[in-house]
Amino acid sequence: MKEEIIINAENRPIGRLATEIAKYLQGKHRPDYQPNIDLPIYVLVENIDKAKFTGKKLANEVFIKHTGYLGHRKEILWKTLWEKDKLEFIKRVVKNMLPKNKLQKRRLLRIKII
C-alpha cells in the first residue's frame, strides 16, 4: 500500500517545491484525506541540483536553531547547507510547512532524493 510520488525539481523555485512536497506528505492530494492519519506516502525528488533560488535568498537567508541554553543560538547560511547536504536543506524547508504535531517527524523521514 506504499505510495511513491516522484517530483522533478528542475527549474522550480525551492519554496514552490517545498509546498508541493508538504502537500503530498500530508496526503492532501487524496480524496480520503484525514488530518490525523499518517499515510505511507514517499516523496522522491529528482534533479534537485537544478532547482533554482529567486532573488538573493541563497546568499542572505539563514536557518536558526536554539539549543535552549543562553547564548547557544546556532545559525547556518542557506548556501553552506545547500552545498553540504541537499536532503537536509529540503527537510528543513519542508518542516516549517508541515503541521507542528507528532506526525511531523515521521513524515519528514519519507523524503528521498534520487
N, C-alpha and C positions, 0 to 999 in steps of 0.2 A: 504494500500500500504506500510505499515511499514514492514521493513525487519529486522530480528534479526539474528545475526551471533554469534554462541557460539564457544569460543576458549578455549581449555584446556591448562592450563599453567603448567601442571605437568612436571617436569624435563626439562624445557625450560629456556634458558637464558633470562634475563629481556630485553636486547636490541633487541633480535630477536622477542620477544613477542610484544614489543612496535612498531617495524616497521610494523608488520603484522596488528596490531590494527589501525595504522595510514593509512595504505593502504585501509582497509575496510571502515574507516570513510570517506575517500575522495571519495569512490566509484570507485576506480581504478580496482576493480575486475569485473566490469560490462562492457558489450560491448558498452553501450550508455554513457560512461563516458564523462563528460564535466567539466573542472576545475572551472567554475563559478557557477555551480549548486550544491546546497546542498540537497542531498537526505536523506530521513528519515531512515537511516541505524543505528541500535543499535547494539553495540558490547557487548556481555555478556561474562565475563571472569570467568571461574570456576577453582577451585583448585589453587588459587593464592598463598596460603600458601606454596605450594610445588614447586614454581618457584625457580630457582637457580641463584646464582651470581657467575661469574667466577672471579678468582683471589681474590684480597683483596678490591674489589670495595665497598663492604658493609661497611667496616671499614674506608676507606680513602676518598671516594668521598663526595662532599658537594654540596648542592643546594644553589645558591646565589640569593638574591633578594635585590634590592636597592630601597629605598623609594623616592629618588630624593633629599633628604636633605643631607648636608655634614655630614659624619660620620654615616649615617644611613644604613650601609650595613648589611643585615641580612644573617646569614649562618646557615644552619641546616644540620647535618650529615644524610647521607642516612639511616644509621642504626636506628636513633631515629625516623625518619619519617616512615620508614618501620614498626617499632613496633607500632607506634601510629596510623597511618591511611594508609592502603594499597591502598585504592582507590585514595587518594590524591597523593600518590607516583606515581602510574601508570599514573595519569593525568599529572603530571609534566614531566615525561619522554616522554610521547606521545606529549605533547605540543611543545617540541623542534623539533619534526619530522613533524609537520604539517606546511603548509604554513602560513606565518605571514600576515593574512588578516582578513576581517570582519567575515568570516565563522568559524574561529578557535574556538571562544568561544562556539558557538552553537554545534560544533562537539564534543568538549570535554564533554559537558553535556550528551552525548549519550553513555558514557562508564558506564557499570554497573558491579558489582561483584556479582556472585551468589554462 
